């Protein structure tokens, strides 16, 4: 069960072009689909942006692409890794998003509060 991921995360992000201020996002474990996660405010794109992620029950966190960022664009590539140190979860998410004209790759470091 992916419940150990659930919580609010402090995020910092480095992008190729955009300057992104530190932000928080909320990770919620599904109550109906085992190992399914929802990440709200992904990439700091806003509280209406939710990305789905899947935990394989062992060591892999997968964010399937493409996923929409609303009117802003779409996530078109993504790699994620995490550590769970006695319940303190940290994740690194490297993703590329596209607005229909250009794309940008960003690296997010998310630390559970």
C-alpha positions as CSV (number, residue, x, y, z in Angstrom):
1,X,0.0,0.0,0.0
2,X,1.3,3.4,-1.0
3,X,-0.1,5.1,2.1
4,X,3.4,6.0,3.4
5,X,3.7,8.5,0.5
6,X,0.7,10.4,1.7
7,X,1.4,13.9,3.0
8,X,2.5,17.4,2.1
9,X,5.8,17.9,0.4
10,X,8.2,20.9,0.3
11,X,9.5,21.2,-3.3
12,X,12.4,22.9,-4.9
13,X,12.8,22.8,-8.7
14,X,15.4,23.6,-11.3
15,X,14.3,24.1,-14.9
16,X,16.2,24.8,-18.1
17,X,14.4,28.1,-18.6
18,X,11.7,28.8,-16.1
19,X,12.4,30.1,-12.6
20,X,10.2,28.2,-10.2
21,X,9.7,29.4,-6.6
22,X,9.7,26.8,-3.9
23,X,6.2,25.3,-3.5
24,X,4.3,22.5,-1.8
25,X,2.3,19.7,-3.2
26,X,0.0,17.1,-1.7
27,X,0.4,13.4,-2.3
28,X,-2.7,11.3,-1.7
29,X,-2.9,7.5,-1.7
30,X,-5.9,6.0,-3.4
31,X,-8.5,4.3,-1.2
32,X,-9.8,2.2,-4.1
33,X,-6.7,1.4,-6.3
34,X,-3.8,-0.3,-4.5
35,X,-0.5,1.6,-5.0
36,X,-2.0,4.5,-6.9
37,X,-1.1,8.0,-5.9
38,X,-2.3,11.5,-6.8
39,X,0.1,14.4,-6.8
40,X,-1.6,17.8,-6.5
41,X,0.1,21.0,-7.7
42,X,2.6,19.0,-9.7
43,X,5.5,21.2,-10.8
44,X,4.0,24.2,-9.0
45,X,1.5,24.5,-11.9
46,X,-1.4,25.1,-9.6
47,X,-3.8,23.4,-7.2
48,X,-6.1,22.3,-10.0
49,X,-3.3,20.2,-11.5
50,X,-3.2,16.5,-10.5
51,X,-0.8,13.9,-11.8
52,X,-1.3,10.2,-11.3
53,X,1.6,8.1,-10.1
54,X,2.0,4.4,-9.4
55,X,4.2,2.6,-6.9
56,X,5.1,-1.0,-7.8
57,X,5.0,-2.1,-4.1
58,X,8.8,-2.3,-4.0
59,X,11.2,0.3,-5.3
60,X,9.8,2.0,-8.4
61,X,7.6,5.1,-8.6
62,X,6.1,5.5,-12.1
63,X,4.5,8.6,-13.6
64,X,2.9,7.6,-16.9
65,X,3.0,10.1,-19.7
66,X,1.5,12.0,-21.3
67,X,-0.5,13.7,-18.5
68,X,-2.2,17.1,-18.8
69,X,-1.1,20.3,-17.0
70,X,-4.4,21.9,-17.9
71,X,-4.3,24.8,-20.4
72,X,-0.5,25.1,-19.7
73,X,0.5,21.9,-21.6
74,X,1.4,18.3,-20.9
75,X,4.1,16.2,-19.1
76,X,5.7,14.3,-22.0
77,X,8.5,12.4,-20.2
78,X,9.2,11.6,-16.6
79,X,11.5,9.6,-14.4
80,X,11.0,9.4,-10.6
81,X,12.9,8.0,-7.7
82,X,12.4,8.1,-4.0
83,X,13.8,7.2,-0.6
84,X,11.9,6.2,2.5
85,X,14.1,6.7,5.6
86,X,12.1,5.5,8.6
87,X,8.9,7.2,7.2
88,X,10.6,10.4,5.9
89,X,10.0,10.2,2.2
90,X,12.0,12.2,-0.4
91,X,11.5,12.1,-4.1
92,X,13.4,13.3,-7.2
93,X,11.3,13.8,-10.3
94,X,12.8,14.7,-13.6
95,X,10.2,15.6,-16.1
96,X,9.8,17.3,-19.5
97,X,6.7,19.3,-20.2
98,X,5.5,20.8,-23.5
99,X,3.2,23.8,-24.1
100,X,2.6,22.9,-27.8
101,X,5.4,25.2,-29.0
102,X,8.4,24.3,-26.9
103,X,9.5,21.9,-24.2
104,X,11.5,22.2,-21.0
105,X,13.0,19.7,-18.6
106,X,12.8,20.3,-14.8
107,X,14.1,18.5,-11.8
108,X,12.0,18.5,-8.7
109,X,13.2,17.6,-5.2
110,X,10.3,16.9,-2.9
111,X,10.7,16.3,0.8
112,X,7.8,15.2,3.0
113,X,7.0,17.7,5.7
